[in-house]
């Protein structure tokens, strides 16, 4: 099993007209996604923003839970925030992982839109559970990642589909995606099935 990473992009995302923009970050996305990533054994959760003010804000949030009043009030929240890294670009994230793991990660984008050539969850699960290379799963903010990001990925996951309405918060999308990709229950069942056959 290789290392699993998650990145939330606030740069190289698009607005509702398709124009590439940089988006603002929220406390909930920093804090709640860090907790989800920690629960599912993600090695690092990267917050990626080219905006200096947003990076400063993210660092203040992290400090609040790691060493500030938040740490004294709810110490285990600091445990989750220990895996958070703030970076300027996706390229820097890939460099960070490459330096740590000795090879570039396979990058997998998520999207709420359908398109040709989408990957099934089982294919990415196989990368994570059966291979040794690192895997980086990307999530976008605003109206999603720009085509420049999507076209550079090794794959794009099929969208999460509900019933008649499709507008999940990114926090929910991260939780659902990680449950589908690294659920120990599902993997245990898969291992038991292969042993029995």
N, C-alpha and C positions, 0 to 999 in steps of 0.2 A: 504494500500500500504506500503510495507516494503522499507527499504533503498536499493538503487542500488549502487554498487561499480564496478570499472573497474581496472584491473591490467594488466600491460604490462610486460611480463617476458623476462629478459635478461639472466637469469640463468635457468638451466634445459630445455634448448632448444637443438636442434640437428643441425649438419651440413649436407651437401648433402650426406654424406656416412651413416648417421644415428648415428654418434657418438655424445654423449652429450657434449655440450660446454657452454661457457658463451659468449654472444655477446656484441658488443659495442652499446652505445646508440647514438642517433642523436638529435640535437636541434629541428628539425622538429617534431619528435615523442613526445618530451616533451611538446613543445609549442602548436602544432596543436591539439594533442589529448586532452590536457587540455581544450582548447577552445571548442571542440566538447562536452566533458563531461559536461562542465559548461552549455552549451546550452540545454542539455537534462536532466538536473537535477540530474546528478550523484553526490552522496554524497562525494566520494573521488576517485581520480585517483592515483593508486599506480604504481610507477616505481620500479621494483624489479630487483636488481642486486647484486650478491655476490662480485663484484669487487669494492674495496675501491676507486680506481681512478675514476670509472664511477659514484659512488655515490657522490663523491666530485664534479665532473663535473655537475651532475644534480642539486646539491644544488647551484652551482654558477649560472646556468641558471635561477633557480627559483628566486634567489636573484636579478638578473639583472632586472627581470620583476616586482618583488614585491617592491623593494626599490632602485634599481639602475637607470641608465640612461633610461632604457626601460620604467620604471614606469613614468618618467617625460615626455617622448615622447608620449607614448600611455597608459594612466592610466588603461583603461579597460582590458588590457592584464594581469595586476596584479590581477584583479578580478578572472580571469580564473586560474591563478597559485596558488591562495589561497587554492584550493582543492587538490593540488598535495602533495603526501607523498612519501618519498624514503625509501624503505625497503630492507633488505638483502635477505630474502627468502619468498616464498609463505606461509610457516608456520607462519611467523611473521605477514603477512598480515591478515591471518585468526584469529590469536590471537588479533590483533588490533581491528578488526571488532567485535569479540566476546566480548571483554571488553567494547566496546562502546555500542553495541546493546543488550548485555545480552544473546546472543545465537550465535552459529556458522552459517555462511552464507551457503546457497546452492551455490555450485560452478558449473559454466557452462563454459566449454572450447569451443573455436572456432577453426576451422581447415579448411584448403582448401582441405583436403582429404576426400573421402567417406569411410565409414565403417558401420558395422552393429550397429543397436540400436541408431541411431542419433535422436536427439530431433527436433521437428518442432518449429518454432519461436512462434507459438501460445501457445504452452505449457509453454514456458519460460515467455511469456507475461502474462499469467495467474498467474504465481508465483509473478511477479512484481506488477501487478495491483490488484490482488484479495487476496493475502496472506499478512501476517504481518512480515514474516521472511526476513532477509536481503539476497540479491542475489549478488554474485560476478561473474562477467563475465571476463574470462581470454583470453588474446591475446598473441601470441608468436611472437618472432622475429626469425631471421636466417631462418631455414627450418622448423620451427614449434616447438611445445612443445614436450618434451620427453614422452615416454610411461608411465613413473613413475608419471607424472603430469596427463595425460589423464585418466589413470586407477583409479586415486583417486578422480575424479570429480563426481558430482551427475548427470551430463549429458554432452553431446557434441552436439553442435548445428550443424544442417545440413549446408554444405558449401554454401557460396555465389557463385552463378553461373552466368557467363556472357554468351557469346556465344561460341566462339572457342578458347579462350585464358583465362587462369585463373592464374593471377599473380598480384593481387592487392597489393598496398602498405598497410602496417598495418594501416596507418592513414585513408585511404579510407575504409578499412574493419571495423574499429571502427565506423565511421560515418554511414555506411550502416546498420550495426548491431543495433546501438542505434536507428536509425530511425525506423527499423522494430520492435524493442522491446518496445519502449516507445513513439512512435508518438501519440501525443494528438489527432490528427485528426482521426487516426484509432480507438483509444480507445473511442472517442466520438461517432463514428458511431456504435461501438459495443454496447455501453450503450443505445443509442437511439433505436437500433434494439430490445434489450431485453425488454425495456419499452413498445414498441409497440406490442410485441407478447404476 
